[in-house]
Amino acid sequence: MKKDKEIKSVDVVNNSDLTFYNFKTFKKFIKENKLFIVVITIFTLLIYANIITGDFVNLDDYSKAFTSPEFHDFGLALKSFDAFTIVMSVVVQTFGINSSVFHIVSIMFHMLNGILVFILLNILFGKKISIIGTLLFIAHPANTEAISWHAGVWYAGRASIIIPTLIFFALFKKTDNKIYLLISTLIYVFSLIFYRGGGWILVTPFLLVLMDQFIIEKKIKFSNIKQYLPYLLTSLAFAIALLPGYIKERVQGLETLYYVDTATATPLINRIPYTIYMEYTTLFYPKTLSIYHEGKYITPAEYTFMVFLTFAVIFAIFYFMKKDRRISGLLLMIIFGVLPSFSPVIVAWIAAERYLYIPSIFSSAIIGIGLIYFENKINEKNKKQGKVKKGVEKNNFVLYASIIIISLYSLRTVLRNNDLRNSKNLWIASKKTAPYSYRVYNNMGDVLANEGDLEGALENFKRSYALKPDYADAVHNIGHIYMVQGNIPQAIRYLEQSLQMNPRLYPSAYKLGIIYMEEKDFENAKKYFEACLQYEPTSADCNAGLQTANQMLAQ
């Protein structure tokens, strides 16, 4: 008797309202859900409306992410074999470097992904959970970093190729139509070749296997490995051919650009609790959001709690194996969605909100499943207490709870968008959430310098330097401020120090070249212009400076 009741419960929960298995039924599905698709579009636009007129922020938006030669030369973009670079090249060459246009492109990606998430969740869980999960995904505050920060849009772009891969595989499992497996495989192979994104696309097979084994199948089926072979073999080929080079390049970038000492980094076993803690707390309680997660001293008590939460997640995964395997699968998919963060060799940040764009789909689905579960429990309780009249068992718990959570998510998203509207807003907000981040103070100093507040800028640069004495960028900026103020001895001191710390910091060499030119020390000027060109041979300023120095020496 007890067994029959459990089976019935599972059947009700797993019932899917989705009936499209070919083009004709897909058209019918779209027609039946066109109103909700319109809701997705309008809702996305409403909660991100206040970022459309936002400016570039002084991270890597303007100076690095969108001034790359590939964005201004369509031929170079094509040679990159990266679909997203090609798309952005078209945008840049059509509209120029326009912040509002970039924001609109990001919002459109989010709209598209919202529709794709609705389809995926509909296949897996039915219409009710798909509606709740989709609205939560669209409104999720953690996704602002991927949508409202220009350089984060790559994560939304990758999602637009990862989600269809999962959709067509799920359709294959529902229909046993191998054409869907072929389409899913081709999309994935296309993503490996043309949508690489630094290896992040490799999380797709892990998500696909977990989705199949825990959500679609009723029990673990090792025989399904033959269905995964196309993904696994192509992933292996890609990893062997390109991953070693990417890892080497990424490690060098982290060390030279971001001053991450990968050799002395925290061991993986110690990093895991922090990453899991940040991931789950940000997904399920996204109150505190920060572009940087660094500098804070973690007390033994705080770290103990992180370890406790990690074991709680592991316990929940095993607990729901028998109660509701879908929850176990979704909890695992959240973890595997940020797999690069768990790499023994550091190739990604330990925690970053933009990494949670795909995992937010799974946390939203868990919330939807949980709300429906509690509504069913309330109905059962009311029925036992005789509160149900005329056979009506429904209550409005899911409706009201969903409205509250979605409203809170939306409000937090709108407020976070305001932080990301300009650099000053961002670093004022970041000082509150990451008060010991050396990069926050360096970037704030940059903002104040551009406003003409040189003393305020110098104070922030020195604070950054004090927090991280090997941070060459802050040392360079201190030298730059002294140079502008006319304090040449101090300018030379800090600019030379920054070059000793990071020889790749060619702007320091260029500025030293300028200083020595003005001091009529043409030998030193030539030396520093040559040092600049060693790392940036295409620099017009350094080439012009070297030419002038040579002319003066020839006289």
Buried (B, 14 or more C-beta within 10 A) or exposed (E): EEEEEEEEBBEEBBEBBBEBBEEEEBEEBEEEBEEBBEBBBEBBBEBBEBBBEBBBBBBBBBEEBBEBEBBBBBEBBEEBEBBBBBBBBEBBEEEEBBBEBBBBBBBBBBBBBBBBBBBBBBBBBBBBBBBBBBBBBBBBBBBBBBBBBBBBBBBBBBBBBBBBBBBBBBBBBBBEBEEBBEBBBEBBBEBBBBBBBBBBBBBBBBBBBBBBBBBBBEEEEEEBEEBBEBBEEBBEEBBEEEBEEBBEEBBEEBBBBEBBEEEEBEEEEEBBBBBBBBBBBBBEEBEEBBBBBBBBEEEEEEBEBBBEBBEEBEEBBEBBBEBBBBBBBBBBBBBBBBBBBBBEEBBBBBBBBBBBBBBBBBBBBBBBBBBBBEBBEBBEEBEEEEEBEEEEEEBEBBEEBBEEBBEBBBEBBBBBBBBBBBBBBBBBBBBEBBEBBBBBBBBBBBBBBEEEBBEBBBBBBBBBBEBBEEBBBBBBBBBBBBBBEEBBEBBBBBBBBBBEBBBBBBBBBBBBBBBBBEEEEBEBBBBBBBBBBEBBEEBEBBBEBBEBBEEBEEE
